[in-house]
Every structure is written in C-alpha cells, then in structure tokens.
Amino acid sequence: MAQLNSAQIYPKSSSSNSDSISSTHHVRARECPLPIYTALKTHDVNRDRSLIDTFYNLDISISYDRLMSVSTETTVLERSEREGVV
C-alpha cells in the first residue's frame, strides 16, 4: 500500500517542561513514486517553484526542496552508470 506524506512522530524529552513535545519526520522509504514523478515532470516542463509548492500543499507532489534532492540523486546515479563507476 502506497503512503503519501507518511510521517513518524518522535517524542522529545523535556526535563523542565511537563508538556509532551514531539517532532515529525517524513519517511522517505514510504514515499510513493507518483508524487515524485509529478514534481519531476512539472519541474521539467515549466520550472515553476510556486506550482510545485502548490501541488505539495495539496498533497499531489513532493516539496520543492525534496525535488531538488531527488533531482541531484538522479543526476549522480545516471552519470555514474554512464561512466561505469557503479
């Protein structure tokens, strides 16, 4: 089952504060390929950050910062395969 924008909540311990404070981290291992593809394709066609941010806020694609990370990873992988490094 694909999970879009799934997150894990990690509790933070606070010795001086009795309130329960937690931190949320998105789980990259559970990222669905469709939001990644949507962001990559949108960026490829029109290079508009605001459109990608709008799609991200609507849970249609990944964030622009994550897109840049994926784009860099993809470029490095393609280059290493082309050069026969990997």
C-alpha positions as CSV (number, residue, x, y, z in Angstrom):
1,M,0.0,0.0,0.0
2,A,1.4,3.4,-1.0
3,Q,1.5,6.1,1.6
4,L,1.8,9.7,0.6
5,N,3.3,12.1,3.0
6,S,3.5,9.4,5.7
7,A,5.4,10.5,8.8
8,Q,6.7,9.2,12.1
9,I,6.4,11.2,15.3
10,Y,9.4,11.1,17.6
11,P,8.8,12.3,21.1
12,K,11.3,14.8,22.6
13,S,12.2,14.5,26.2
14,S,12.0,17.7,28.1
15,S,13.2,17.7,31.7
16,S,12.0,21.2,32.5
17,N,8.7,21.1,30.7
18,S,5.9,18.6,31.5
19,D,4.2,19.1,28.2
20,S,4.7,16.4,25.6
21,I,6.6,17.9,22.6
22,S,7.1,15.8,19.5
23,S,8.9,16.1,16.2
24,T,7.6,14.8,12.9
25,H,9.9,13.3,10.2
26,H,8.6,12.2,6.8
27,V,9.6,8.7,5.9
28,R,11.4,8.6,2.6
29,A,11.2,4.8,2.4
30,R,7.4,5.1,2.2
31,E,7.4,7.7,-0.5
32,C,5.1,6.9,-3.3
33,P,6.6,7.2,-6.8
34,L,3.6,9.2,-8.2
35,P,4.3,12.4,-6.2
36,I,8.0,12.2,-7.1
37,Y,7.1,11.8,-10.8
38,T,4.6,14.6,-10.7
39,A,7.1,17.0,-9.2
40,L,9.9,15.9,-11.6
41,K,7.6,16.2,-14.7
42,T,6.2,19.6,-13.6
43,H,9.7,21.0,-13.0
44,D,10.9,19.6,-16.3
45,V,8.1,21.3,-18.2
46,N,7.9,24.8,-16.7
47,R,10.5,25.2,-13.9
48,D,7.9,26.9,-11.7
49,R,8.6,26.5,-7.9
50,S,5.3,28.1,-6.9
51,L,3.4,25.4,-8.9
52,I,5.3,22.6,-7.2
53,D,4.7,24.2,-3.8
54,T,1.0,24.4,-4.6
55,F,0.9,20.8,-5.6
56,Y,2.8,19.9,-2.4
57,N,0.3,21.8,-0.3
58,L,-2.4,19.8,-2.0
59,D,-0.5,16.5,-1.4
60,I,-0.1,15.9,-5.1
61,S,3.7,16.1,-5.2
62,I,6.8,16.2,-3.1
63,S,8.2,19.5,-1.8
64,Y,10.5,21.6,-4.0
65,D,13.4,21.0,-1.6
66,R,12.9,17.3,-1.8
67,L,12.6,17.6,-5.6
68,M,16.0,19.2,-5.7
69,S,17.4,16.4,-3.6
70,V,15.9,13.7,-5.8
71,S,17.0,15.5,-8.9
72,T,20.6,15.6,-7.6
73,E,20.5,12.0,-6.7
74,T,19.1,11.0,-10.1
75,T,21.7,13.0,-11.9
76,V,24.5,11.5,-9.9
77,L,23.2,7.9,-10.5
78,E,22.8,8.5,-14.2
79,R,26.3,9.9,-14.5
80,S,27.9,7.1,-12.5
81,E,26.1,4.5,-14.6
82,R,27.1,6.2,-17.8
83,E,30.7,6.3,-16.7
84,G,30.6,2.7,-15.5
85,V,31.5,3.7,-11.9
86,V,28.7,1.8,-10.3
